Amino acid sequence: MRNLDEFGKAAEAVYSRLHLATYPIAVTYIKDEGEIPEGAFRPSKVGKKLSLCQAFTLSRRWGMHVAMTADDNFCTPATAFHGWAEITKEELIESQVRQGWHKDRQAEERRIEGAWLLLRSKGEDRLKGCCGFVSSPLKDARMVPDTVLIFGDGVQLTHMIHAVCYDYKQLVHSFFEGFGESCIKGGLLPFLLDSPQVVIPGMGDRSFAGIGESELALGIPSRLLFTLVENLFKAGGSMNIGYPAKTMLSMDITENITPGFKFLREKMEEKKS
């Protein structure tokens, strides 16, 4: 298992090489409040509550260590989805019907049935007993992360996906619905499913956590951070667009621009003759 020093160095490498605007986040799920490291901020201890996405913002923008449990989180649907409270599927459906985000009760039933099945069947062992998480800037995390969550723009996200998929052993499969994106998709699913997830920040992310209009994110199982660092900017070799991105907009580009394009053009011409 990698140690905190290795995670810190990898975090610094991603942060500096991609020119990220905010720190990569370490998310560690806990089974007992006694695991919370000394000095971590708990909103409930000062008579306040935050949302999980707000905790991520405090970590990535301000370098804070934030511990979140059901007592600290005002976003009750996120608490329910994480299994931090005894809530039935039917109660969760009713809560979402009252929100009015989707067309009708049947739409919410279809939505919750799918999510409930995924979270409870695929990740039941890992979810069991969890009562919260600790969010930290990865560069100086105090706990080994389960998930690493990295925010960036579209080009930075492209580079991260290229790096994770470079050896084509670990692909990125994501679904999107515009809700619970950073907390469920960015934090929880990489931990439960052991697979990377693209995050398109949703309603709560944008309104509660101040996530910028152009910001996206990638959530990965922490083990993949080192794959990401090792493979960053390798895709395409000298043809890699880099960051800031090198772009070409021209009417004079031909198939000779890359060896792969050229090879296939020649094969196409051969088949015509």
C-alpha positions, 0 to 999 in steps of 0.5 A: 500500500502506498504511504501518505508521502507518496500520495503527496508527491503524486498530488503535487505532480498532477497539480503542477503539471496540469496547472490546476486551479485547485488542489486534488482532494483525498476522500477517506471513508470512515467507520468510526468517528474516532478515526477522524484526525486531530484538527479536522473541521467538523461543522456540527461541532460549531453548531453548523451544517454543510453539504458534502460538496461544500466540504470538497470546496473547502479542501480543494480551494482552502486546504482544509481537512473536513470531516462529514457525517450525517450530523454534519451534512444538511443534504439529507438525500446524500446522507441516505445514499451513503447509508449513514442513516436508517432510511428506506428506499420508499422514504428516499423516493418520497423525498425526491418526489417532493423536490420536483426535480423529475416529471413524476413519481414514476420517474423518481421510482425508476431513478432511485430503483437503479441507484439504490440497486447499484449502491446496495448491490455493488458496494454493500460490503464497502458501504457497510458500517461507514458513517462518514468521510474525511476530505483533505487536500491530497498534498498533505492528507492525514489519512490514506485516501479511498478516492482521489477527486480532481477538478479541472477544465475540459482539456485537463479532464481530457489529459487525465482520461488519456492517462488513466486509459493509456494502457487500456486496462482501466476504462472510464464508464459514467452515467449522468443525471445532474444531481449528486455528481461530486459526492456520489459520482466523484467520491463514492462510486470510485470507492465502491466500484473501484473504477474512475468516474467523470463528474459533470457538477450538478444542481447542488454542486453549482448552487451550494459549493460554488463550482465554476461553470467551466469546471468538471472533475474526475473521481478515481480509486486512489490506486489509479493516481499513480497510473495517472501521474505515470502516463500524463501527456504520453498519449500520442507522443510528440502529437500530444496537445499538452497544456495549455493546449496546442490547437490547429484550425486550418483548411490545409490539414491533410491525412499526412498530419499523423502516421496513423491517418496517413497509413489508413489513407494509403490503405484506402487508396490501395483498395480503390486501385 
